Amino acid sequence: MSDQHSVWLYVLLALFFVVLPIAIAIVLPRHRRFIVPVIIFGLLCVVLAAGLNLKPGCIPSPLVGKPAPEFSLPKVEDATQMVSNKDFLGRKYLINVWGTWCVACRQEHEALLAIAREGVVPIIGIDWRDDMSMAQRWLGQLGNPYTATAFDQAGKVAIDYGVYGAPESFLVDEKGVVIYKYVGVITEEVWKDALLPRINGTIKDKEGTTCS
């Protein structure tokens, strides 16, 4: 959530729970002011009901519109080599955070393979808090959609990117700026409706975060 949106949220909360009840209390006759707590309770119920409709973990990324955090990590495919996102400057690329322990990551794997076959953008995998031998077997058995896979065993890079769970994906532009974050399983529909239009530049938005 942007700073501007946070300010407006605080203003609205202040209006609902402070200014509005005071105004009602002033306008109402003294013998009817007992309904003010009822009004406050009703407003609180509305806010809570709205909160229940929010998707857990779906928090707008503060990284959107900012440079992607740099990293240099061992390569899962060959631990003697390093993977750095600086090597991809000058072209758009997709970062996909995953792990062999992640059930949802298995669900999206076929879609990632199909995206990789299209060759529109390179996909950088970040293997998060995993076992390297298990990750190597995963890619060997299921196929490897990644141009390169970085091994983030300590989880530091995931923290830098504000990752809450896997899978999460980040679309980065040619200048190394994060332009979109997707939380959840990437499907063919997500690729066509959310990612590809942003790669082609037909969709440009400020918030840039979607949750499945």
Phi and psi in degrees as GROMACS dihedral restraints (atoms count N, CA, C in turn):
[ dihedral_restraints ]
;  ai    aj    ak    al  type     phi  dphi    fc
    3     4     5     6     1   -72.4    20    10
    4     5     6     7     1   160.9    20    10
    6     7     8     9     1   -60.2    20    10
    7     8     9    10     1   -37.9    20    10
    9    10    11    12     1   -63.5    20    10
   10    11    12    13     1   -42.6    20    10
   12    13    14    15     1   -66.6    20    10
   13    14    15    16     1   -35.8    20    10
   15    16    17    18     1   -63.6    20    10
   16    17    18    19     1   -41.6    20    10
   18    19    20    21     1   -61.1    20    10
   19    20    21    22     1   -46.2    20    10
   21    22    23    24     1   -64.4    20    10
   22    23    24    25     1   -35.2    20    10
   24    25    26    27     1   -62.3    20    10
   25    26    27    28     1   -45.1    20    10
   27    28    29    30     1   -64.4    20    10
   28    29    30    31     1   -37.9    20    10
   30    31    32    33     1   -63.2    20    10
   31    32    33    34     1   -45.2    20    10
   33    34    35    36     1   -64.7    20    10
   34    35    36    37     1   -40.9    20    10
   36    37    38    39     1   -62.9    20    10
   37    38    39    40     1   -40.4    20    10
   39    40    41    42     1   -63.8    20    10
   40    41    42    43     1   -40.9    20    10
   42    43    44    45     1   -63.6    20    10
   43    44    45    46     1   -42.9    20    10
   45    46    47    48     1   -67.3    20    10
   46    47    48    49     1   -46.4    20    10
   48    49    50    51     1  -102.3    20    10
   49    50    51    52     1    -8.5    20    10
   51    52    53    54     1  -123.5    20    10
   52    53    54    55     1   -63.0    20    10
   54    55    56    57     1   -66.8    20    10
   55    56    57    58     1   -47.8    20    10
   57    58    59    60     1   -62.8    20    10
   58    59    60    61     1   -48.1    20    10
   60    61    62    63     1   -60.9    20    10
   61    62    63    64     1   -38.5    20    10
   63    64    65    66     1   -63.8    20    10
   64    65    66    67     1   -42.8    20    10
   66    67    68    69     1   -63.1    20    10
   67    68    69    70     1   -41.6    20    10
   69    70    71    72     1   -64.9    20    10
   70    71    72    73     1   -40.6    20    10
   72    73    74    75     1   -63.3    20    10
   73    74    75    76     1   -35.7    20    10
   75    76    77    78     1   -70.0    20    10
   76    77    78    79     1   -41.1    20    10
   78    79    80    81     1   -73.5    20    10
   79    80    81    82     1   -38.5    20    10
   81    82    83    84     1   -71.8    20    10
   82    83    84    85     1   148.4    20    10
   84    85    86    87     1   -63.0    20    10
   85    86    87    88     1   155.2    20    10
   87    88    89    90     1   -55.7    20    10
   88    89    90    91     1   -40.3    20    10
   90    91    92    93     1   -73.3    20    10
   91    92    93    94     1    -7.0    20    10
   93    94    95    96     1  -111.4    20    10
   94    95    96    97     1     6.0    20    10
   96    97    98    99     1   -73.3    20    10
   97    98    99   100     1    -7.6    20    10
   99   100   101   102     1   -64.4    20    10
  100   101   102   103     1   -18.6    20    10
  102   103   104   105     1   -80.8    20    10
  103   104   105   106     1    -9.4    20    10
  105   106   107   108     1   -58.7    20    10
  106   107   108   109     1   -48.0    20    10
  108   109   110   111     1   -59.2    20    10
  109   110   111   112     1   -32.9    20    10
  111   112   113   114     1   -65.4    20    10
  112   113   114   115     1   -40.8    20    10
  114   115   116   117     1   -64.9    20    10
  115   116   117   118     1   -43.5    20    10
  117   118   119   120     1   -60.4    20    10
  118   119   120   121     1   -43.2    20    10
  120   121   122   123     1   -61.7    20    10
  121   122   123   124     1   -41.1    20    10
  123   124   125   126     1   -63.3    20    10
  124   125   126   127     1   -41.7    20    10
  126   127   128   129     1   -63.5    20    10
  127   128   129   130     1   -39.8    20    10
  129   130   131   132     1   -62.3    20    10
  130   131   132   133     1   -40.2    20    10
  132   133   134   135     1   -62.5    20    10
  133   134   135   136     1   -38.6    20    10
  135   136   137   138     1   -63.4    20    10
  136   137   138   139     1   -44.9    20    10
  138   139   140   141     1   -63.2    20    10
  139   140   141   142     1   -43.3    20    10
  141   142   143   144     1   -65.4    20    10
  142   143   144   145     1   -39.3    20    10
  144   145   146   147     1   -64.1    20    10
  145   146   147   148     1   -39.6    20    10
  147   148   149   150     1   -64.6    20    10
  148   149   150   151     1   -37.8    20    10
  150   151   152   153     1   -65.3    20    10
  151   152   153   154     1   -33.0    20    10
  153   154   155   156     1   -66.7    20    10
  154   155   156   157     1   -22.9    20    10
  156   157   158   159     1   -83.0    20    10
  157   158   159   160     1    -9.4    20    10
  159   160   161   162     1   -76.9    20    10
  160   161   162   163     1   147.4    20    10
  162   163   164   165     1   -84.3    20    10
  163   164   165   166     1   126.3    20    10
  165   166   167   168     1   -56.9    20    10
  166   167   168   169     1   134.7    20    10
  168   169   170   171     1    81.6    20    10
  169   170   171   172     1    -5.0    20    10
  171   172   173   174     1   -87.7    20    10
  172   173   174   175     1    82.8    20    10
  174   175   176   177     1  -112.4    20    10
  175   176   177   178     1   124.5    20    10
  177   178   179   180     1   -52.5    20    10
  178   179   180   181     1   132.9    20    10
  180   181   182   183     1   -77.3    20    10
  181   182   183   184     1   128.9    20    10
  183   184   185   186     1   -71.0    20    10
  184   185   186   187     1    -8.2    20    10
  186   187   188   189     1   -78.6    20    10
  187   188   189   190     1   -22.4    20    10
  189   190   191   192     1   -61.3    20    10
  190   191   192   193     1   126.1    20    10
  192   193   194   195     1    90.5    20    10
  193   194   195   196     1     0.6    20    10
  195   196   197   198     1  -121.9    20    10
  196   197   198   199     1   161.0    20    10
  198   199   200   201     1   -60.2    20    10
  199   200   201   202     1   138.0    20    10
  201   202   203   204     1   -67.1    20    10
  202   203   204   205     1   133.5    20    10
  204   205   206   207     1   -55.9    20    10
  205   206   207   208     1   133.9    20    10
  207   208   209   210     1   -76.8    20    10
  208   209   210   211     1   148.3    20    10
  210   211   212   213     1  -148.7    20    10
  211   212   213   214     1   155.2    20    10
  213   214   215   216     1  -143.5    20    10
  214   215   216   217     1   110.2    20    10
  216   217   218   219     1  -132.4    20    10
  217   218   219   220     1   159.0    20    10
  219   220   221   222     1   -59.7    20    10
  220   221   222   223     1   146.5    20    10
  222   223   224   225     1   -87.7    20    10
  223   224   225   226     1   128.3    20    10
  225   226   227   228     1   -60.8    20    10
  226   227   228   229     1   -41.1    20    10
  228   229   230   231     1   -66.3    20    10
  229   230   231   232     1   -27.8    20    10
  231   232   233   234     1  -156.2    20    10
  232   233   234   235     1   100.2    20    10
  234   235   236   237     1   -65.3    20    10
  235   236   237   238     1   -11.1    20    10
  237   238   239   240     1   -80.2    20    10
  238   239   240   241     1   -10.9    20    10
  240   241   242   243     1  -108.2    20    10
  241   242   243   244     1   160.6    20    10
  243   244   245   246     1  -113.9    20    10
  244   245   246   247     1   150.9    20    10
  246   247   248   249     1  -114.9    20    10
  247   248   249   250     1   126.7    20    10
  249   250   251   252     1  -131.4    20    10
  250   251   252   253     1   135.8    20    10
  252   253   254   255     1   -71.3    20    10
  253   254   255   256     1   -14.6    20    10
  255   256   257   258     1   -64.1    20    10
  256   257   258   259     1   -24.1    20    10
  258   259   260   261     1   -69.7    20    10
  259   260   261   262     1   -11.6    20    10
  261   262   263   264     1  -107.7    20    10
  262   263   264   265     1     5.4    20    10
  264   265   266   267     1   -59.8    20    10
  265   266   267   268     1   142.1    20    10
  267   268   269   270     1   101.9    20    10
  268   269   270   271     1    -6.1    20    10
  270   271   272   273     1  -150.5    20    10
  271   272   273   274     1   153.8    20    10
  273   274   275   276     1   -69.6    20    10
  274   275   276   277     1   147.4    20    10
  276   277   278   279     1  -150.0    20    10
  277   278   279   280     1   160.6    20    10
  279   280   281   282     1  -115.1    20    10
  280   281   282   283     1   125.8    20    10
  282   283   284   285     1   -97.5    20    10
  283   284   285   286     1   129.6    20    10
  285   286   287   288     1  -124.4    20    10
  286   287   288   289     1   116.8    20    10
  288   289   290   291     1   -90.9    20    10
  289   290   291   292     1   126.1    20    10
  291   292   293   294     1  -148.7    20    10
  292   293   294   295     1   177.5    20    10
  294   295   296   297     1  -165.0    20    10
  295   296   297   298     1   152.5    20    10
  297   298   299   300     1   -68.0    20    10
  298   299   300   301     1   -20.0    20    10
  300   301   302   303     1   -81.3    20    10
  301   302   303   304     1    -5.9    20    10
  303   304   305   306     1   -94.9    20    10
  304   305   306   307     1   112.2    20    10
  306   307   308   309     1   -63.2    20    10
  307   308   309   310     1   -42.4    20    10
  309   310   311   312     1   -64.6    20    10
  310   311   312   313     1   -30.0    20    10
  312   313   314   315     1   -65.5    20    10
  313   314   315   316     1   -35.7    20    10
  315   316   317   318     1   -65.5    20    10
  316   317   318   319     1   -35.9    20    10
  318   319   320   321     1   -66.7    20    10
  319   320   321   322     1   -32.9    20    10
  321   322   323   324     1   -92.6    20    10
  322   323   324   325     1    -4.4    20    10
  324   325   326   327     1   -61.4    20    10
  325   326   327   328     1   -42.5    20    10
  327   328   329   330     1   -61.7    20    10
  328   329   330   331     1   -39.1    20    10
  330   331   332   333     1   -64.8    20    10
  331   332   333   334     1   -40.1    20    10
  333   334   335   336     1   -64.6    20    10
  334   335   336   337     1   -38.6    20    10
  336   337   338   339     1   -62.1    20    10
  337   338   339   340     1   -41.6    20    10
  339   340   341   342     1   -65.7    20    10
  340   341   342   343     1   -40.5    20    10
  342   343   344   345     1   -63.6    20    10
  343   344   345   346     1   -42.1    20    10
  345   346   347   348     1   -62.5    20    10
  346   347   348   349     1   -36.9    20    10
  348   349   350   351     1   -65.9    20    10
  349   350   351   352     1   -28.7    20    10
  351   352   353   354     1   -69.3    20    10
  352   353   354   355     1   -28.5    20    10
  354   355   356   357     1    69.4    20    10
  355   356   357   358     1    25.1    20    10
  357   358   359   360     1   -74.2    20    10
  358   359   360   361     1   -47.2    20    10
  360   361   362   363     1  -137.6    20    10
  361   362   363   364     1   148.9    20    10
  363   364   365   366     1   -70.4    20    10
  364   365   366   367     1   146.7    20    10
  366   367   368   369     1  -112.5    20    10
  367   368   369   370     1   122.9    20    10
  369   370   371   372     1  -100.5    20    10
  370   371   372   373     1   119.7    20    10
  372   373   374   375     1   -88.0    20    10
  373   374   375   376     1   140.8    20    10
  375   376   377   378     1  -118.5    20    10
  376   377   378   379     1   105.5    20    10
  378   379   380   381     1   -81.3    20    10
  379   380   381   382     1   110.4    20    10
  381   382   383   384     1  -100.5    20    10
  382   383   384   385     1   122.4    20    10
  384   385   386   387     1    47.2    20    10
  385   386   387   388     1    59.6    20    10
  387   388   389   390     1  -128.6    20    10
  388   389   390   391     1   179.0    20    10
  390   391   392   393     1  -102.3    20    10
  391   392   393   394     1   125.2    20    10
  393   394   395   396     1   -62.1    20    10
  394   395   396   397     1   -40.4    20    10
  396   397   398   399     1   -64.3    20    10
  397   398   399   400     1   -37.7    20    10
  399   400   401   402     1   -67.3    20    10
  400   401   402   403     1   -39.3    20    10
  402   403   404   405     1   -64.8    20    10
  403   404   405   406     1   -39.7    20    10
  405   406   407   408     1   -64.2    20    10
  406   407   408   409     1   -41.8    20    10
  408   409   410   411     1   -65.7    20    10
  409   410   411   412     1   -40.8    20    10
  411   412   413   414     1   -55.0    20    10
  412   413   414   415     1   -52.5    20    10
  414   415   416   417     1   -68.7    20    10
  415   416   417   418     1   -33.6    20    10
  417   418   419   420     1   -69.6    20    10
  418   419   420   421     1   -35.9    20    10
  420   421   422   423     1   -86.7    20    10
  421   422   423   424     1   -39.3    20    10
  423   424   425   426     1   -95.3    20    10
  424   425   426   427     1   -13.9    20    10
  426   427   428   429     1   101.9    20    10
  427   428   429   430     1   151.7    20    10
  429   430   431   432     1  -113.6    20    10
  430   431   432   433     1   107.2    20    10
  432   433   434   435     1   -84.3    20    10
  433   434   435   436     1    -4.8    20    10
  435   436   437   438     1   -94.3    20    10
  436   437   438   439     1   138.3    20    10
  438   439   440   441     1   -65.0    20    10
  439   440   441   442     1   -36.9    20    10
  441   442   443   444     1  -157.3    20    10
  442   443   444   445     1   149.9    20    10
  444   445   446   447     1  -124.1    20    10
  445   446   447   448     1   119.4    20    10
  447   448   449   450     1   -90.4    20    10
  448   449   450   451     1   138.8    20    10
  450   451   452   453     1   -99.3    20    10
  451   452   453   454     1   102.2    20    10
  453   454   455   456     1  -101.5    20    10
  454   455   456   457     1    69.4    20    10
  456   457   458   459     1   -64.6    20    10
  457   458   459   460     1   -39.8    20    10
  459   460   461   462     1   -77.8    20    10
  460   461   462   463     1   -17.8    20    10
  462   463   464   465     1    81.8    20    10
  463   464   465   466     1     9.7    20    10
  465   466   467   468     1   -66.2    20    10
  466   467   468   469     1   -42.8    20    10
  468   469   470   471     1   -66.1    20    10
  469   470   471   472     1   -39.9    20    10
  471   472   473   474     1   -60.0    20    10
  472   473   474   475     1   -38.9    20    10
  474   475   476   477     1   -63.9    20    10
  475   476   477   478     1   -43.6    20    10
  477   478   479   480     1   -58.5    20    10
  478   479   480   481     1   -32.3    20    10
  480   481   482   483     1   -90.7    20    10
  481   482   483   484     1    -0.7    20    10
  483   484   485   486     1    70.1    20    10
  484   485   486   487     1    32.8    20    10
  486   487   488   489     1   -75.0    20    10
  487   488   489   490     1   131.7    20    10
  489   490   491   492     1  -102.4    20    10
  490   491   492   493     1   -23.9    20    10
  492   493   494   495     1  -171.5    20    10
  493   494   495   496     1   173.6    20    10
  495   496   497   498     1  -116.0    20    10
  496   497   498   499     1   147.9    20    10
  498   499   500   501     1   -85.8    20    10
  499   500   501   502     1   148.8    20    10
  501   502   503   504     1  -136.7    20    10
  502   503   504   505     1   145.3    20    10
  504   505   506   507     1  -133.8    20    10
  505   506   507   508     1   146.9    20    10
  507   508   509   510     1  -130.0    20    10
  508   509   510   511     1   128.8    20    10
  510   511   512   513     1   -98.1    20    10
  511   512   513   514     1   126.0    20    10
  513   514   515   516     1  -118.4    20    10
  514   515   516   517     1   137.6    20    10
  516   517   518   519     1   -87.5    20    10
  517   518   519   520     1  -175.2    20    10
  519   520   521   522     1   -63.8    20    10
  520   521   522   523     1   -25.0    20    10
  522   523   524   525     1   -90.4    20    10
  523   524   525   526     1     2.3    20    10
  525   526   527   528     1    84.5    20    10
  526   527   528   529     1    19.9    20    10
  528   529   530   531     1  -100.6    20    10
  529   530   531   532     1   133.9    20    10
  531   532   533   534     1   -71.1    20    10
  532   533   534   535     1   123.1    20    10
  534   535   536   537     1  -110.9    20    10
  535   536   537   538     1   -11.2    20    10
  537   538   539   540     1  -165.0    20    10
  538   539   540   541     1   144.3    20    10
  540   541   542   543     1  -127.4    20    10
  541   542   543   544     1   134.3    20    10
  543   544   545   546     1  -121.6    20    10
  544   545   546   547     1   126.5    20    10
  546   547   548   549     1  -104.5    20    10
  547   548   549   550     1   118.6    20    10
  549   550   551   552     1   121.6    20    10
  550   551   552   553     1  -169.5    20    10
  552   553   554   555     1   -76.8    20    10
  553   554   555   556     1   125.1    20    10
  555   556   557   558     1   -78.8    20    10
  556   557   558   559     1   125.8    20    10
  558   559   560   561     1  -116.9    20    10
  559   560   561   562     1   176.7    20    10
  561   562   563   564     1   -60.5    20    10
  562   563   564   565     1   -38.2    20    10
  564   565   566   567     1   -67.0    20    10
  565   566   567   568     1   -42.0    20    10
  567   568   569   570     1   -61.4    20    10
  568   569   570   571     1   -41.9    20    10
  570   571   572   573     1   -61.3    20    10
  571   572   573   574     1   -47.1    20    10
  573   574   575   576     1   -75.2    20    10
  574   575   576   577     1   -37.3    20    10
  576   577   578   579     1   -93.0    20    10
  577   578   579   580     1   -28.2    20    10
  579   580   581   582     1  -115.4    20    10
  580   581   582   583     1   -46.6    20    10
  582   583   584   585     1   -83.6    20    10
  583   584   585   586     1   -52.4    20    10
  585   586   587   588     1   -59.6    20    10
  586   587   588   589     1   -43.3    20    10
  588   589   590   591     1   -60.9    20    10
  589   590   591   592     1   -31.2    20    10
  591   592   593   594     1   -77.9    20    10
  592   593   594   595     1   -30.0    20    10
  594   595   596   597     1   -68.2    20    10
  595   596   597   598     1   -41.1    20    10
  597   598   599   600     1   -79.0    20    10
  598   599   600   601     1   -12.3    20    10
  600   601   602   603     1    86.5    20    10
  601   602   603   604     1     9.9    20    10
  603   604   605   606     1   -81.6    20    10
  604   605   606   607     1   -17.4    20    10
  606   607   608   609     1  -122.1    20    10
  607   608   609   610     1   126.0    20    10
  609   610   611   612     1  -133.1    20    10
  610   611   612   613     1   115.4    20    10
  612   613   614   615     1  -130.0    20    10
  613   614   615   616     1   162.6    20    10
  615   616   617   618     1   -89.1    20    10
  616   617   618   619     1   -41.2    20    10
  618   619   620   621     1   -71.9    20    10
  619   620   621   622     1   -51.8    20    10
  621   622   623   624     1    65.2    20    10
  622   623   624   625     1    29.7    20    10
  624   625   626   627     1  -132.8    20    10
  625   626   627   628     1   129.8    20    10
  627   628   629   630     1  -130.4    20    10
  628   629   630   631     1   144.0    20    10
  630   631   632   633     1  -119.9    20    10
  631   632   633   634     1   143.1    20    10
